[in-house]
Amino acid sequence: MSFEKLDLHPIYNKSAQIESELNGILNNAHKKKLDFIEIIPGKGSGQLKEKVLRFFNQKDIRLKYSRLDVDNKNFGRIFVYFNWNKLK
């Protein structure tokens, strides 16, 4: 299984950079046809996690992945899955 991980801890307070990094890993996933990406917003107050979830809920972004899961065992992880047979 091919995947990449993005840890947002180092840039948690840099809103523009966070969105840029999320776009970057999503574009990279498309280029490399990754099975999934793992985003680590951390546990903190939950604000960063909500920002990440809002990003992935944007209409144009939702078209770029198949499924999004929040790790039930670790509050600070989000998985974004790709099914390349169904995606454009």
Secondary structure, DSSP 4 states (H G I P E B T S, - for coil): --EEEEE-GGGTT-HHHHHHHHHHHHHHHHHHT-SEEEEE--SSSSHHHHHHHHHHTSHHHHTT-SEEEE-SS-TT-EEEE--TTT--
